């Protein structure tokens, strides 16, 4: 699928992970296309400041998600409803409170991807 290939990072340098869904892409891919899962409420496309706030260069591990609904890793990572692509196992950093509020106002659950903070 051509769309799935567009989400795969082309280089291992300068990668960032979405703090909401943990999708891993280059900063340029996030600025060009936004987040393939979260764009409706993060609005990262053509907004480098939002990309810097809502993604992190500090993340641990990566998993390739090819068939989201059939994947036990997808269920374990809570990304089974996400697009195929590369995902971080955990993402360091917190979203700005106003963005968390916006996500919740739209009826979407927000699950922090940072395993280093106390919930």
MMTF fields as JSON, N, C-alpha, C and O atoms, coordinates in Angstrom:
{
  "mmtfVersion": "1.0.0",
  "mmtfProducer": "UNKNOWN",
  "numBonds": 475,
  "numAtoms": 476,
  "numGroups": 119,
  "numChains": 1,
  "numModels": 1,
  "chainsPerModel": [1],
  "groupsPerChain": [119],
  "chainIdList": ["A"],
  "bondAtomList": [4, 2, 8, 6, 12, 10, 16, 14, 20, 18, 24, 22, 28, 26, 32, 30, 36, 34, 40, 38, 44, 42, 48, 46, 52, 50, 56, 54, 60, 58, 64, 62, 68, 66, 72, 70, 76, 74, 80, 78, 84, 82, 88, 86, 92, 90, 96, 94, 100, 98, 104, 102, 108, 106, 112, 110, 116, 114, 120, 118, 124, 122, 128, 126, 132, 130, 136, 134, 140, 138, 144, 142, 148, 146, 152, 150, 156, 154, 160, 158, 164, 162, 168, 166, 172, 170, 176, 174, 180, 178, 184, 182, 188, 186, 192, 190, 196, 194, 200, 198, 204, 202, 208, 206, 212, 210, 216, 214, 220, 218, 224, 222, 228, 226, 232, 230, 236, 234, 240, 238, 244, 242, 248, 246, 252, 250, 256, 254, 260, 258, 264, 262, 268, 266, 272, 270, 276, 274, 280, 278, 284, 282, 288, 286, 292, 290, 296, 294, 300, 298, 304, 302, 308, 306, 312, 310, 316, 314, 320, 318, 324, 322, 328, 326, 332, 330, 336, 334, 340, 338, 344, 342, 348, 346, 352, 350, 356, 354, 360, 358, 364, 362, 368, 366, 372, 370, 376, 374, 380, 378, 384, 382, 388, 386, 392, 390, 396, 394, 400, 398, 404, 402, 408, 406, 412, 410, 416, 414, 420, 418, 424, 422, 428, 426, 432, 430, 436, 434, 440, 438, 444, 442, 448, 446, 452, 450, 456, 454, 460, 458, 464, 462, 468, 466, 472, 470],
  "bondOrderList": [1, 1, 1, 1, 1, 1, 1, 1, 1, 1, 1, 1, 1, 1, 1, 1, 1, 1, 1, 1, 1, 1, 1, 1, 1, 1, 1, 1, 1, 1, 1, 1, 1, 1, 1, 1, 1, 1, 1, 1, 1, 1, 1, 1, 1, 1, 1, 1, 1, 1, 1, 1, 1, 1, 1, 1, 1, 1, 1, 1, 1, 1, 1, 1, 1, 1, 1, 1, 1, 1, 1, 1, 1, 1, 1, 1, 1, 1, 1, 1, 1, 1, 1, 1, 1, 1, 1, 1, 1, 1, 1, 1, 1, 1, 1, 1, 1, 1, 1, 1, 1, 1, 1, 1, 1, 1, 1, 1, 1, 1, 1, 1, 1, 1, 1, 1, 1, 1],
  "groupList": [{"groupName": "UNK", "atomNameList": ["N", "CA", "C", "O"], "elementList": ["N", "C", "C", "O"], "formalChargeList": [0, 0, 0, 0], "bondAtomList": [1, 0, 2, 1, 3, 2], "bondOrderList": [1, 1, 2], "singleLetterCode": "X", "chemCompType": "L-PEPTIDE LINKING"}],
  "groupTypeList": [0, 0, 0, 0, 0, 0, 0, 0, 0, 0, 0, 0, 0, 0, 0, 0, 0, 0, 0, 0, 0, 0, 0, 0, 0, 0, 0, 0, 0, 0, 0, 0, 0, 0, 0, 0, 0, 0, 0, 0, 0, 0, 0, 0, 0, 0, 0, 0, 0, 0, 0, 0, 0, 0, 0, 0, 0, 0, 0, 0, 0, 0, 0, 0, 0, 0, 0, 0, 0, 0, 0, 0, 0, 0, 0, 0, 0, 0, 0, 0, 0, 0, 0, 0, 0, 0, 0, 0, 0, 0, 0, 0, 0, 0, 0, 0, 0, 0, 0, 0, 0, 0, 0, 0, 0, 0, 0, 0, 0, 0, 0, 0, 0, 0, 0, 0, 0, 0, 0],
  "groupIdList": [1, 2, 3, 4, 5, 6, 7, 8, 9, 10, 11, 12, 13, 14, 15, 16, 17, 18, 19, 20, 21, 22, 23, 24, 25, 26, 27, 28, 29, 30, 31, 32, 33, 34, 35, 36, 37, 38, 39, 40, 41, 42, 43, 44, 45, 46, 47, 48, 49, 50, 51, 52, 53, 54, 55, 56, 57, 58, 59, 60, 61, 62, 63, 64, 65, 66, 67, 68, 69, 70, 71, 72, 73, 74, 75, 76, 77, 78, 79, 80, 81, 82, 83, 84, 85, 86, 87, 88, 89, 90, 91, 92, 93, 94, 95, 96, 97, 98, 99, 100, 101, 102, 103, 104, 105, 106, 107, 108, 109, 110, 111, 112, 113, 114, 115, 116, 117, 118, 119],
  "secStructList": [7, 2, 2, 2, 2, 2, 2, 1, 7, 1, 7, 1, 6, 6, 3, 3, 3, 3, 6, 6, 6, 7, 5, 3, 3, 3, 2, 2, 2, 2, 2, 2, 2, 7, 7, 6, 6, 6, 2, 2, 2, 2, 7, 7, 6, 6, 7, 2, 2, 2, 2, 2, 2, 2, 3, 3, 1, 7, 3, 3, 3, 3, 3, 3, 3, 1, 1, 4, 4, 4, 7, 2, 2, 2, 2, 2, 6, 6, 7, 6, 6, 1, 7, 1, 3, 3, 3, 3, 3, 3, 3, 7, 1, 7, 7, 7, 2, 2, 2, 2, 2, 2, 2, 2, 2, 6, 6, 7, 7, 7, 7, 7, 7, 7, 6, 6, 1, 7, 7],
  "xCoordList": [0.851, 0.0, 0.892, 1.718, 0.717, 1.558, 1.427, 2.422, 0.218, 0.009, 0.811, 1.42, 0.823, 1.568, 3.06, 3.747, 3.569, 4.983, 5.354, 6.481, 4.43, 4.699, 4.922, 5.592, 4.372, 4.535, 5.839, 6.26, 6.491, 7.727, 8.866, 9.054, 9.635, 10.768, 11.787, 12.041, 12.362, 13.338, 14.756, 15.647, 14.969, 16.292, 16.127, 15.08, 17.135, 17.034, 17.462, 17.323, 17.973, 18.389, 17.21, 16.396, 17.14, 16.146, 14.718, 13.799, 14.506, 13.14, 12.446, 13.082, 11.137, 10.303, 9.106, 8.722, 8.519, 7.337, 6.195, 6.393, 5.011, 3.804, 3.547, 3.578, 3.296, 3.044, 1.651, 1.36, 0.792, -0.559, -0.624, -1.077, -0.173, -0.32, 1.011, 1.013, 2.133, 3.498, 4.002, 5.029, 3.319, 3.797, 5.158, 5.343, 6.114, 7.472, 7.658, 7.429, 8.08, 8.38, 9.478, 9.827, 10.017, 10.975, 10.204, 9.003, 10.906, 10.238, 9.673, 8.589, 10.411, 9.924, 8.65, 7.755, 8.557, 7.325, 6.154, 5.048, 6.385, 5.305, 4.87, 3.675, 5.828, 5.483, 4.755, 3.795, 5.218, 4.614, 3.209, 2.284, 3.055, 1.805, 1.018, -0.117, 1.593, 0.934, 1.049, 1.809, 0.292, 0.261, -0.886, -2.026, -0.583, -1.586, -2.75, -3.818, -2.564, -3.631, -4.312, -5.52, -3.57, -4.041, -4.267, -4.614, -4.082, -4.152, -5.45, -5.399, -6.615, -7.855, -7.839, -8.463, -7.143, -7.132, -5.766, -5.706, -4.65, -3.34, -2.963, -2.239, -3.446, -3.182, -1.683, -1.271, -0.883, 0.568, 1.016, 2.081, 0.199, 0.572, 0.933, 0.155, 2.137, 2.644, 2.726, 2.625, 2.911, 2.979, 4.12, 3.903, 5.337, 6.53, 6.453, 6.928, 5.859, 5.735, 4.867, 5.218, 3.747, 2.873, 3.597, 3.455, 4.364, 5.128, 6.102, 6.235, 6.783, 7.719, 7.021, 7.583, 5.798, 5.051, 4.452, 4.4, 4.0, 3.2, 3.966, 3.414, 5.252, 6.083, 7.341, 7.651, 8.062, 9.276, 10.387, 10.143, 11.619, 12.755, 13.257, 14.127, 12.715, 13.076, 12.032, 10.94, 12.363, 11.446, 12.264, 13.434, 11.632, 12.314, 11.672, 10.449, 12.519, 12.062, 11.216, 10.637, 11.15, 10.26, 9.653, 10.319, 8.393, 7.723, 7.132, 6.657, 7.168, 6.541, 5.139, 4.969, 4.146, 2.75, 2.265, 2.07, 2.073, 1.681, 0.174, -0.459, -0.374, -1.777, -2.415, -2.615, -2.732, -3.114, -4.174, -3.988, -5.267, -6.356, -6.037, -6.674, -5.063, -4.713, -3.51, -3.139, -2.902, -1.62, -1.771, -2.424, -1.161, -1.183, -0.32, -0.614, 0.751, 1.585, 0.766, 0.872, -0.048, -0.925, -1.877, -2.096, -2.446, -3.35, -2.572, -3.028, -1.406, -0.567, -0.151, -0.117, 0.166, 0.59, -0.598, -0.419, -1.8, -3.031, -2.992, -3.383, -2.516, -2.457, -3.171, -2.932, -4.048, -4.698, -5.646, -6.052, -6.009, -6.873, -6.072, -6.65, -4.756, -3.889, -3.488, -3.666, -2.943, -2.488, -1.231, -0.497, -0.964, 0.298, 1.472, 1.394, 2.553, 3.733, 4.674, 4.533, 5.64, 6.596, 6.097, 5.691, 6.134, 5.651, 6.679, 7.377, 6.769, 7.647, 6.959, 5.733, 7.761, 7.218, 6.804, 5.745, 7.631, 7.241, 7.824, 8.857, 7.148, 7.533, 7.679, 6.75, 8.841, 9.066, 8.48, 8.494, 7.968, 7.446, 5.943, 5.244, 5.459, 4.022, 3.458, 4.14, 2.212, 1.508, 1.116, 0.899, 1.023, 0.468, -0.972, -1.734, -1.322, -2.636, -3.787, -4.783, -3.666, -4.761, -5.002, -6.138, -3.957, -4.126, -4.783, -5.642, -4.382, -5.032, -6.523, -7.365, -6.847, -8.252, -9.011, -10.147, -8.383, -9.004, -9.3, -10.363, -8.352, -8.546, -9.729, -10.585, -9.774, -10.865, -12.214, -13.241, -12.214, -13.462, -14.053, -15.269, -13.188, -13.655, -14.045, -14.306, -14.079, -14.524, -13.492, -13.831, -12.236, -11.175, -10.437, -10.148, -10.125, -9.333, -7.889, -7.36, -7.257, -5.833, -5.075, -5.273, -4.208, -3.383, -1.939, -1.344, -1.358, 0.041, 0.959, 0.819, 1.89, 2.827, 4.15, 5.056, 4.252, 5.491, 5.426, 4.656, 6.23, 6.237, 7.13, 7.259, 7.742, 8.631, 7.905, 8.426, 6.713, 5.993, 5.053, 4.586, 4.784, 3.84, 2.436, 2.133, 1.583, 0.213, -0.668, -1.857],
  "yCoordList": [-1.181, 0.0, 1.237, 1.418, 2.085, 3.272, 4.212, 4.785, 4.375, 5.263, 4.791, 5.61, 3.5, 2.959, 3.216, 3.523, 3.096, 3.343, 4.797, 5.08, 5.712, 7.13, 7.429, 8.408, 6.605, 6.86, 6.299, 6.688, 5.396, 4.776, 5.792, 6.407, 5.978, 6.907, 6.468, 5.275, 7.433, 7.131, 7.03, 6.499, 7.535, 7.599, 7.421, 7.764, 6.897, 6.706, 7.944, 7.969, 8.956, 10.183, 11.152, 11.26, 11.85, 12.918, 12.434, 13.16, 11.228, 10.714, 11.279, 11.606, 11.386, 11.843, 10.907, 10.269, 10.834, 9.994, 10.864, 11.744, 10.622, 11.333, 10.992, 9.821, 12.007, 11.781, 11.203, 10.751, 11.216, 10.669, 9.205, 8.351, 8.904, 7.534, 6.786, 5.574, 7.478, 6.933, 6.63, 5.966, 7.093, 6.926, 7.602, 8.729, 6.916, 7.442, 7.879, 7.107, 9.143, 9.693, 10.732, 11.088, 11.213, 12.319, 13.61, 13.691, 14.615, 15.904, 16.451, 17.033, 16.265, 16.759, 16.044, 16.666, 14.735, 13.999, 14.505, 14.655, 14.774, 15.313, 16.694, 16.984, 17.544, 18.891, 18.811, 19.545, 17.92, 17.805, 17.196, 17.706, 16.096, 15.325, 15.309, 14.832, 15.819, 15.712, 14.289, 13.48, 13.985, 12.624, 11.875, 12.339, 10.732, 9.973, 9.5, 9.189, 9.439, 9.011, 10.187, 10.146, 11.214, 12.26, 13.624, 14.577, 13.736, 15.036, 15.803, 17.023, 15.138, 15.904, 16.78, 17.841, 16.359, 17.203, 17.761, 18.696, 17.233, 17.827, 18.908, 19.845, 18.784, 19.775, 20.096, 21.249, 19.06, 19.211, 19.643, 20.239, 19.34, 19.607, 21.083, 21.977, 21.317, 22.665, 23.531, 24.754, 22.914, 23.66, 23.096, 22.251, 23.582, 23.057, 23.224, 22.361, 24.323, 24.536, 23.446, 22.91, 23.122, 22.057, 20.694, 19.872, 20.47, 19.216, 19.105, 18.035, 20.2, 20.182, 19.943, 19.285, 20.468, 20.288, 18.897, 18.344, 18.329, 17.1, 15.837, 14.738, 15.995, 14.83, 14.946, 16.018, 13.839, 13.838, 13.099, 12.096, 13.604, 12.869, 11.837, 11.03, 11.854, 10.876, 9.778, 9.974, 8.632, 7.492, 6.212, 6.185, 5.156, 3.87, 2.814, 2.704, 2.039, 0.912, 1.322, 2.407, 0.438, 0.669, -0.666, -1.701, -0.631, -1.813, -1.445, -0.328, -2.392, -2.197, -2.775, -3.947, -1.973, -2.407, -2.518, -1.507, -3.739, -3.951, -4.187, -3.682, -4.954, -5.339, -5.032, -5.935, -3.758, -3.294, -4.122, -4.453, -4.461, -5.138, -6.597, -7.178, -7.2, -8.598, -8.76, -9.886, -7.67, -7.722, -7.749, -6.879, -8.758, -8.751, -7.617, -7.06, -7.26, -6.125, -4.839, -3.961, -4.732, -3.572, -3.437, -2.334, -4.563, -4.523, -4.162, -3.34, -4.772, -4.523, -3.057, -2.47, -2.473, -1.071, -0.102, 1.116, -0.656, 0.135, 0.979, 2.146, 0.367, 1.054, 0.24, 0.437, -0.676, -1.55, -0.817, -1.373, 0.425, 1.219, 2.241, 3.113, 2.141, 3.104, 2.605, 1.433, 3.518, 3.164, 2.296, 2.389, 1.456, 0.714, 1.693, 2.778, 1.3, 2.166, 1.732, 0.645, 2.588, 2.358, 3.1, 4.259, 2.418, 3.009, 2.842, 1.831, 3.839, 3.757, 2.903, 2.901, 2.175, 1.403, 2.356, 2.176, 3.373, 4.427, 5.746, 5.774, 6.83, 8.168, 9.066, 9.177, 9.71, 10.606, 11.98, 12.468, 12.589, 13.95, 13.995, 13.019, 15.148, 15.324, 16.305, 17.226, 16.087, 17.02, 18.261, 18.181, 19.409, 20.591, 20.3, 19.625, 20.827, 20.557, 20.938, 20.218, 22.068, 22.499, 21.478, 21.312, 20.799, 19.784, 18.534, 17.931, 18.141, 16.993, 17.292, 16.437, 18.504, 18.895, 18.833, 18.363, 19.307, 19.3, 17.869, 17.598, 16.965, 15.555, 14.973, 14.312, 15.22, 14.676, 15.301, 14.625, 16.6, 17.267, 16.626, 16.637, 16.066, 15.422, 13.96, 13.207, 13.572, 12.23, 11.146, 9.963, 11.537, 10.551, 10.321, 11.274, 9.069, 8.84, 9.278, 9.132, 9.81, 10.141, 9.216, 9.247, 8.395, 7.462, 7.93, 7.816, 8.46, 8.912, 7.788, 6.65, 8.09, 7.113, 7.112, 6.34, 7.987, 8.106, 7.152, 7.366, 6.1, 5.106, 5.526, 4.782, 6.703, 7.136, 7.966, 8.143, 8.477, 9.313, 8.461, 7.411, 8.935, 8.248, 8.655, 9.843, 7.671, 7.958, 8.292, 8.562],
  "zCoordList": [0.0, 0.0, 0.0, 0.894, -1.009, -1.154, 0.046, 0.491, 0.568, 1.712, 2.919, 3.607, 3.186, 4.324, 4.153, 5.127, 2.932, 2.684, 2.953, 3.361, 2.732, 2.964, 4.443, 4.774, 5.345, 6.776, 7.322, 8.412, 6.598, 7.071, 6.978, 5.928, 8.067, 8.003, 6.953, 6.786, 6.252, 5.202, 5.761, 5.098, 6.978, 7.583, 9.09, 9.638, 9.758, 11.21, 11.997, 13.22, 11.331, 12.016, 12.11, 11.192, 13.235, 13.383, 13.48, 13.101, 13.975, 14.091, 15.32, 16.322, 15.22, 16.337, 16.435, 15.455, 17.629, 17.845, 18.336, 19.173, 17.819, 18.26, 19.727, 20.106, 20.552, 21.974, 22.224, 23.331, 21.207, 21.371, 20.926, 21.688, 19.695, 19.171, 19.069, 18.855, 19.217, 19.162, 17.748, 17.606, 16.7, 15.328, 15.185, 15.645, 14.546, 14.364, 12.917, 11.986, 12.742, 11.425, 11.604, 12.73, 10.5, 10.589, 10.852, 10.595, 11.365, 11.608, 10.3, 10.286, 9.197, 7.898, 7.467, 6.894, 7.74, 7.398, 8.233, 7.715, 9.534, 10.372, 9.876, 9.824, 9.513, 9.036, 7.688, 7.451, 6.813, 5.467, 5.514, 4.881, 6.275, 6.235, 7.543, 7.566, 8.631, 9.929, 10.459, 9.925, 11.511, 12.047, 11.379, 11.386, 10.811, 10.052, 10.92, 10.393, 12.238, 13.146, 13.844, 14.075, 14.176, 15.092, 14.449, 15.147, 13.157, 12.481, 12.747, 12.901, 12.807, 13.012, 14.27, 14.282, 15.318, 16.516, 16.888, 17.688, 16.345, 16.634, 15.623, 15.96, 14.39, 13.331, 13.203, 13.334, 12.946, 12.836, 11.443, 11.282, 10.445, 9.051, 8.849, 9.181, 8.295, 8.016, 9.266, 9.171, 10.454, 11.708, 12.564, 13.432, 12.301, 12.968, 14.488, 15.226, 14.963, 16.41, 17.047, 18.098, 16.419, 16.93, 16.869, 17.774, 15.802, 15.69, 16.862, 17.456, 17.198, 18.323, 19.658, 20.535, 19.829, 21.078, 21.212, 22.311, 20.097, 20.146, 19.775, 19.812, 19.416, 19.133, 19.983, 20.502, 20.123, 20.938, 20.215, 19.544, 20.355, 19.805, 20.81, 20.482, 22.038, 23.066, 23.12, 23.655, 22.57, 22.628, 22.695, 22.315, 23.183, 23.333, 22.45, 22.373, 21.786, 20.992, 19.814, 19.792, 18.826, 17.693, 17.287, 17.32, 16.909, 16.373, 15.022, 14.821, 14.105, 12.799, 12.883, 13.219, 12.584, 12.617, 11.177, 10.502, 10.712, 9.32, 9.169, 8.242, 10.089, 10.019, 11.381, 12.194, 11.623, 12.96, 13.685, 14.856, 13.032, 13.742, 14.072, 14.951, 13.383, 13.637, 14.56, 14.889, 14.977, 15.664, 17.18, 17.756, 17.837, 19.309, 19.834, 20.891, 19.108, 19.521, 19.419, 20.276, 18.37, 18.225, 19.401, 19.902, 19.848, 21.002, 22.273, 23.068, 22.461, 23.632, 23.71, 24.791, 22.556, 22.508, 22.408, 22.414, 22.317, 22.158, 20.885, 20.883, 19.81, 18.513, 17.434, 16.243, 17.853, 16.869, 15.935, 14.915, 16.261, 15.361, 14.566, 13.917, 14.61, 13.928, 12.544, 12.213, 11.743, 10.397, 10.485, 11.47, 9.482, 9.455, 9.47, 8.894, 10.13, 10.184, 11.28, 11.84, 11.589, 12.675, 13.913, 13.833, 15.058, 16.304, 17.41, 17.471, 18.287, 19.453, 20.515, 20.622, 21.301, 22.417, 23.537, 24.137, 23.826, 24.759, 24.268, 23.599, 24.609, 24.146, 25.369, 26.169, 25.52, 26.654, 26.381, 25.251, 27.429, 27.311, 27.444, 27.17, 27.869, 28.067, 27.052, 26.603, 26.706, 25.823, 26.61, 27.819, 25.944, 26.617, 27.073, 26.381, 28.255, 28.857, 27.926, 27.856, 27.204, 26.323, 25.208, 24.764, 24.753, 23.701, 24.28, 23.637, 25.496, 26.161, 26.335, 26.059, 26.793, 26.973, 25.643, 25.597, 24.565, 23.239, 22.772, 22.214, 23.006, 22.618, 23.374, 22.787, 24.685, 25.517, 25.173, 25.222, 24.823, 24.427, 23.178, 22.986, 22.324, 21.1, 21.352, 20.414, 22.63, 22.976, 22.735, 22.704, 22.563, 22.329, 23.628, 24.353, 23.937, 25.147, 24.925, 23.823, 25.952, 25.861, 26.798, 28.013, 26.228, 26.998, 26.881, 25.81, 27.971, 27.871, 27.405, 27.854, 26.518, 25.97, 26.731, 26.418, 27.737, 28.508, 29.686, 30.623, 29.643, 30.708, 31.882, 32.853, 31.8, 32.866, 33.926, 35.027, 33.612, 34.593, 35.418, 34.978, 36.623, 37.509, 37.098, 36.991, 36.87, 36.441, 37.628, 37.458]
}
